Amino acid sequence: MIFGTTTFRCDECGNKFIGLAAEWNATTLIAPMRCTNCGSMHTYPVGFWNPSELFGPGINKKIWDAQDAK
């Protein structure tokens, strides 16, 4: 399901960009989007969709690990 758009931040280069807010594996978590600057998939939503942004990427690290294992 697509929720709309949201702002993402890249963990690799720090770039902020707008991308589609789509569910990840049928959960309410937002799936990472490819960074428009460096192409990394290690991105996470900022703001309302990811209140843990205050403490770093949080749960998204587990998502990245799952994607990198493929």
For each residue, the residues with C-beta under 8 A, 3 or more apart:
1: 22 23
2: 20 21 22 23
3: 6 21 22 23 30
4: 20 21
5: 18 19 20 21
6: 3 18 19 21 30 45 46 47 48 49
7: 16 17 18 45 46 47
8: 16 17 18 19 32 33 35 43 44 45 46
9: 14 15 16 43 44 45 46 53
10: 13 14 15 16 17 35 37 38 40 42 43
11: 40 42 43 44 57 60 64
12: 35 38 40 42
13: 10 35 37 38 40
14: 9 10
15: 9 10 35 36 37 38
16: 7 8 9 10 46
17: 7 8 10 33 35 36 37
18: 5 6 7 8
19: 5 6 8 33 36 43
20: 2 4 5 33
21: 2 3 4 5 6 30 45 49
22: 1 2 3 30 31
23: 1 2 3 26 27 28 29 30 31
24: 27 29 30 31 32 63
25: 29
26: 23
27: 23 24
28: 23
29: 23 24 25 59 63
30: 3 6 21 22 23 24 44 45 49 50
31: 22 23 24 63
32: 8 24 41 42 43 44 60 63 64 67
33: 8 17 19 20 41 43
34: 39 40 41 43
35: 8 10 12 13 15 17 38 39 40 41 42 43
36: 15 17 19
37: 10 13 15 17
38: 10 12 13 15 35
39: 34 35
40: 10 11 12 13 34 35 43
41: 32 33 34 35 64 67
42: 10 11 12 32 35 57 60 64
43: 8 9 10 11 19 32 33 34 35 40 60
44: 8 9 11 30 32 50 53 57 58 60
45: 6 7 8 9 21 30 49 50 53
46: 6 7 8 9 16 49 50 53
47: 6 7 50 53
48: 6 51
49: 6 21 30 45 46
50: 30 44 45 46 47 53 58 60
51: 48 54
52: 55 56 57 58 59
53: 9 44 45 46 47 50 56 57 58
54: 51
55: 52 58
56: 52 53
57: 11 42 44 52 53 60 61 64
58: 44 50 52 53 55 61
59: 29 52 62 63
60: 11 32 42 43 44 50 57 63 64
61: 57 58 64 65
62: 59 65 66
63: 24 29 31 32 59 60 66 67
64: 11 32 41 42 57 60 61 67 68
65: 61 62 68 69
66: 62 63 69 70
67: 32 41 63 64 70
68: 64 65
69: 65 66
70: 66 67
